[in-house]
Every structure is written in C-alpha cells, then in structure tokens.
C-alpha cells in the first residue's frame, strides 16, 4: 500500500479528469466510498490513465447500514473493477462494532473481491470486538488525523496490532493551515503548511490521503519526499494536539 494517496470526498466536479491527472503525476493510491459519489468518475479516470491494474491501489468502503458483501459488489460495479485493494467498513453501526458487517468483508476477501479489509472511524475497543469475534485483524484504521487532533494511544495500539493508521482530512480541510506554529515550521524548510502536515504523518508511519482537485495542489502534495522534519519540529507538531476535528467537537475515535 502506498503511504500517500488521493482522497476524493466531494471531488464530484470532473472527477475523471482529476484522477487521470493524479495518476499521470505519480499518485498510485485512490480513496473513495459510495457516498462520495465519485466511484464512476474514478473508474473512468483509471481507464483513461492506461495504467495496468497492478500499478495502482484502490481503497473504497461499505456503509454501516448495508450488507457488506453486496456493498462490495456494488462498489466494484461502479468502479468497473474486478477487485479492490482495500475494502473498509466506513464507520461502526450504532450500538456495536459491526461483527456481521466484518464477516461480510471477510467473505469478500475470501472470494477475491478485495485483497485486504479494514475499518474507518473505529475506536480501539470496537476493533478489538471485531478481532475477538472473528480472529481477523483489520489491515487499516482510516481516521481523521492531524497534529491538531490525534491519539498516541491509537497509534501505539495500531503499531502493536500491525494495523496501518490512514489519515483522512490530513490537511484539516484547510481550517488550520494558517496556524502560526505550523506556518513557522514550514518556513524553516521552504515548504507549505500542507506539505509539513503530510510529512508529519509520513514520519509517524501514518498513510495520508489528502484531497486535491487543482494541478498545483496535486503536485504540491507529492513534493514531500525531499525533506525530513527534525525531531524538535516533530515534537512541536505533536504538541499541537487539542483533540480538534474538522467534523465536530472531537475526532470520532476519542
């Protein structure tokens, strides 16, 4: 799984052209979900790119109120693909961890509809419920994750379980890009605040899927492999945590 990919939430304007351009620039992981309404366009963009199937990594999701196996089939039909690389439970259902949903994804994996399966927006105890019920450890927990809202406990737990933390909205949906401390660190490297946020994730071993639909932003988000944040700056960024979320009062996993 690539460590950096393209998020496509609300990327409904000319999705195919954006995905085609992203793949041309070098992105090799695309993240989507049925409720993003981007899957048909993503499929078209992939076809236009001319890439072979083994040359990109596709992440999509099933919803908490549907049959997970049927949802997987539906997603693949919308994408016009024969398999996904990673299928996620988009969020836990009300009042539980979703063992029946998880069993549906396990079946989809066994039938070759996806290579890996994982979860999104899950707390530690909910992940443990799935593992206890089935013995199947999620490959990924995809959660909102920035220096302004992250969990050392979740990171330690996922490392112990060999679960990849994947950050959605890693750029704070642009709400915190003008933070003075973040901007100060970025200026020391001649990089943008967005690039520092992505780099912080990568150096923590966290996969990041920033959304972009402009060519300059697509390019900028890829230019994060030519510098490394010093330990002192990593600690300063770690210390920005205030359980902040772009979605509400606190990240969903807190």
N, C-alpha and C positions, 0 to 999 in steps of 0.2 A: 504494500500500500504506500503510495507516495505520501510524504509528510505535508505537502502543500497542494491544495486543490481549489476549485472554483465553486463557491456557493451560488445558488440560483433562486433563492427565495425572493419573490416579487420581481424576478427577472423575466417579465412577461412581454416586454417590448423587444421585438425582433430577437427572440431567444436563439434561434438557429444561427443567425449571423454572429452573435456574441460567442456562442460555444465554438463555432467554426474558427473564429479568430483566436480564442483562447487556446485551442488545441494547436493551431498554427504557431503560436508564440512559445509553446512548450508546456502548457498545462497538461497533466496526464491523469488528473482525478476530477470528476464532476460529481457534485452532490445535488440531489433533488428529492422530491416527495410528491405524492399525488396531489396534495392540497396546495402545492406551489403552482400548479397548472402549467408547468414548464416541460413536462416529460415529452410530449410530442415534438416540441421545438428542439429539445436536446437530441432526440433521436435523429432529427433532420440534420442538425449541425454536425453530429458524428458522421453521418453518411457523407455529407459534403466534404468533410476533412480528408476522407480517403484512408484514415488510419485502420490498420488491421485490429481485430477485436482484442488481441493480447496486448496491444500498445496503449490502452487506457483503462482506468479503474473507475467503475460506475457504482455510486452509492445511492440507494433510494430507500423508501420506508413504507411500512404499512401503518394504518391508523388503529387507534385503540378500540374502535367500535366496529371492527370488521373481522372477517375470517382471514387470518394472516396468510394462509396458503393461497386462497383465492385472490387476496390483495397482491401477492407477489406475481401471480399470473397476469393480473390486470396491469400492473406496472410494466412488466416486460412487453406486454402487447402495446402499450402506449409508447414505449421507447423503441419498439421494433428490434428488440434484442432477444437472444435465446437464453441469456443468463445475466444476472447482476454479479458484481464482485462482492458487494456487501449489502445485505438487507437488514434494516433496523426496525425495531418497534419504536414508532415515533415518540410515544410517551406512554407511561403506565396508565392503565384504565383506572377509573375511580374505585377506590376501596381495595386495591390489591396490586400485585406485581404483574399479573397477566400470564400466569403459567400456561393457560390454554393457547394464548397468542404465541408464546415462546415455542410451544410444541408444534404449532403450525409452521414456524420458521425453521425449526429443526427438520421437519418433513421436507420443506422446500429445499433445504441444503442437501438432504439425502437424495432427493430426486434430481439434483444437478441444476436447479433453478438459480442458485446462488452459491458462490464459493465460501463466503463467510457470513455470519449473522451477528448482530449486536443490538444495542439498545440506545435510546436517546432520552435525555431528561430524567434519568433514573438516579435514585439515591442508593447509597451503599446497601442498606437493608433490603431494598427491593431487588437489587442484583443478587444478593445472597439467597433470597427466596427462589429466584429462578434456578440458580445453581443447585440448591438443596432439592428442588423438585425434579430436576432432570439430569443433573451432572454435567450439563453443557455450560461452559463459561463463555460469556459474550466476548467477541473479538474487540469490540469498541463500545465506549460510552460517549456519545456525542452530546455535548452540553455547552451552554453559554459559558465563555471562559476568557477573561481578560485580566490584566493586573488589578483592575478596579473591583473585580468580583471573581474569586477563585477559591479553591478549597485545598489546603495542604493535606487534609485527611483523605479526601477523594483521590488526590494524586498518589499518595502513599499506598492506599488500598489498591488502586489500579496497577501500580507497579508490582505489588506483591502477587496479584492475580494475573499478571501479564495481560492486562486489558489496556488497549490504547485509549487515551483521552483525546477526543477530537473536538476542537473548538469551533463552534458556530458563533457568528457575530463577533469575531476576534478583533474587529476594528471599532467596537462599541456602537455600531450603526452611526458612526461619525459624531456621536454625542460627547465624547471625551477627548477628541483629538486635539483640542486647544488647551488641555491641561498644562499648566506651567512646568511642572516637574517632567512630564513626558516630553514636552517641547524642548526643554533644556538638554535632556539626554540626547534627543535626536540631533540637535545642533552640533553636539560634540563629534558626531560621526558623519555629518553632512548628509543625513538621511531624513526622511519624513517621519512624523509620529506614527503613521500607519505602518511603515517598514519596521520601526522599532517594536511595535506591538506584535507583528508577525514573528520577528526574530526572537523576542522573549518567549513565545510559545515554542518555537523550534528548539531553543536551547533547554527548555524544560522537558523535551521529549514529547511534546504535545503536537499533534497534527492540526493544521489550521485550514479552514475553508472560507476565506474572505470572499464576499460578493463584489463583483465589479462588472460594469457594462460599458465602460469607456476604454478605448485602447490604451490611453495613457495610464489609467488606473490598473488595467490588466498587466501592463508592462512593469509599472512601479511595484506591484505586489510580488512579482517574480524576482526582483532585484534585492534579495535578502540573503544571498548565499556568499556575498563578497565581503562581509564584515562579521565580527563577533562582539557581542556585548561583554564588557568587563564584568568581573564578579561584583564589584561595587555597584555598578549600574543595575545588574540583575537584582541585587538585594534592594536597591531603591525602588525598583518596579514591583518587586514582591510586596514591599511595604505600602503600596498604594491600595491594597485590598480594603474595601469597606462594605463588602457584600452587596455591591452595586449591580444592578441589572438594567439593561435597556428595555426589558419587558415588564418590569414591575418593581416591587419593593425589595425583592431578593431573588438570587438565582434559584431555579427550580430544585436544585439538588441540596440546598441548605435546609 
